[in-house]
Amino acid sequence: MDRSAVLNRAAWDRQATLLLPADRPSRPGRLEWTQYPGHGPGIDLLGDVSGRTVVEVGCGSADNLAALAAAGGHCTGIDLSPAQLERAAVRWGQQTMSLLCGDARTLLAEQPTAFDICVSIFGAIGHCPPEQLLPVITDALRPGGLLAFSVAHPRWLDAGHSHLLLADGTRVPVTRWTATPTGWIAAAQAAGLHVRTAIEIETPDGSGPCCLIVLAERPGSTTLASAPSSTAGRPAVVSPVPAAGRTGCPNRRTLPRARQPWPGPSRYPYDVTRRQPTTPRTPLSQIVRPEGPTW
Ligand SMILES: C[S@@+](CC[C@H](N)C(=O)[O-])C[C@H]1O[C@@H](n2cnc3c(N)ncnc32)[C@H](O)[C@@H]1O
């Protein structure tokens, strides 16, 4: 395991030993893309998932995967943390989902063209090197398959987010990568994906963007119906959008090589745990953040 996997697995294993926040659903609920439950788009962003093969990378306790399974998706959840997946199995055992423990970069590499849809919701995308994970996701999608991911908006993240604040008040180190919308678009394109759109979601109180959702597809013959697409073959940046198993942990060491060199330091995600951002941001002190134990 590399540094990101070691740190993140330890952090989310520890989080899983603590009480779940009270707002977590006991039955499959709404698909939540943002930090604010009930806010922003829902499952409709993916089109009709019924009968589709869906994988979530970094599924955690699988609340969102449960929503996808309840909507008829054939769901697989991947996570580094055995404790998170144990919690997922306890919470959603009756749902139809497979839970795989390990690094998404290696587990997905073993499943070329296996999935219609790949989802990451504050998940593996943003927590490990994107130049390693995104090309593997491209290959794991069937031609025409859809990648949809949400990450914190770059104005939310600085070096302080190299730690995860847990429910007991302790802070544990994690690794995070972030970028501007154009940076994430460039990263997805470098991985061979066609970016349909990148949507900045504003906080419920309208104080500015809180997260970014990117929709991209693997080029190919069949396009999944009804998810939003850009109009002129160029990705659209919409800014901002108004409010609206089985477990077991293989010890895998070989990481895939990046398909292409990264587009350049000013255009691709940076590791917030190591570098200072190069783009202007709103200072975190000006942002009302729901930071808590859940992300
Ligand atoms: C913030 S949690 C998100 C959980 C879930 N997506 C949700 O919305 O509730 C991030 C999860 O990503 C997992 N993760 C981070 N890097 C990963 C990787 N390279 N492969 C698989 N899982 C990873 C962590 O273990 C953690 O459970």
PDBQT file of the ligand as one rigid body, heavy atoms in Angstrom, charges set to zero:
ROOT
HETATM    1  C1  LIG A 301     -15.406  10.559   3.038  1.00  0.00    +0.000 C 
HETATM    2  S1  LIG A 301     -15.567   8.819   2.953  1.00  0.00    +0.000 S 
HETATM    3  C2  LIG A 301     -16.919   8.736   1.807  1.00  0.00    +0.000 C 
HETATM    4  C3  LIG A 301     -17.848   7.579   2.019  1.00  0.00    +0.000 C 
HETATM    5  C4  LIG A 301     -19.086   7.522   1.111  1.00  0.00    +0.000 C 
HETATM    6  N1  LIG A 301     -18.773   7.721  -0.283  1.00  0.00    +0.000 N 
HETATM    7  C5  LIG A 301     -20.145   8.486   1.537  1.00  0.00    +0.000 C 
HETATM    8  O1  LIG A 301     -20.492   9.382   0.785  1.00  0.00    +0.000 OA
HETATM    9  O2  LIG A 301     -20.639   8.344   2.667  1.00  0.00    +0.000 OA
HETATM   10  C6  LIG A 301     -14.181   8.373   1.928  1.00  0.00    +0.000 C 
HETATM   11  C7  LIG A 301     -14.004   6.874   1.774  1.00  0.00    +0.000 C 
HETATM   12  O3  LIG A 301     -13.089   6.644   0.700  1.00  0.00    +0.000 OA
HETATM   13  C8  LIG A 301     -12.303   5.517   1.046  1.00  0.00    +0.000 C 
HETATM   14  N2  LIG A 301     -11.087   5.534   0.209  1.00  0.00    +0.000 N 
HETATM   15  C9  LIG A 301     -10.130   6.476   0.179  1.00  0.00    +0.000 A 
HETATM   16  N3  LIG A 301      -9.187   6.147  -0.728  1.00  0.00    +0.000 NA
HETATM   17  C10 LIG A 301      -9.563   4.976  -1.293  1.00  0.00    +0.000 A 
HETATM   18  C11 LIG A 301      -9.011   4.125  -2.287  1.00  0.00    +0.000 A 
HETATM   19  N4  LIG A 301      -7.854   4.426  -2.899  1.00  0.00    +0.000 N 
HETATM   20  N5  LIG A 301      -9.662   2.997  -2.614  1.00  0.00    +0.000 NA
HETATM   21  C12 LIG A 301     -10.832   2.671  -1.983  1.00  0.00    +0.000 A 
HETATM   22  N6  LIG A 301     -11.397   3.422  -1.023  1.00  0.00    +0.000 NA
HETATM   23  C13 LIG A 301     -10.780   4.572  -0.691  1.00  0.00    +0.000 A 
HETATM   24  C14 LIG A 301     -12.069   5.691   2.534  1.00  0.00    +0.000 C 
HETATM   25  O4  LIG A 301     -11.707   4.480   3.167  1.00  0.00    +0.000 OA
HETATM   26  C15 LIG A 301     -13.426   6.224   3.010  1.00  0.00    +0.000 C 
HETATM   27  O5  LIG A 301     -14.279   5.195   3.460  1.00  0.00    +0.000 OA
ENDROOT
TORSDOF 0
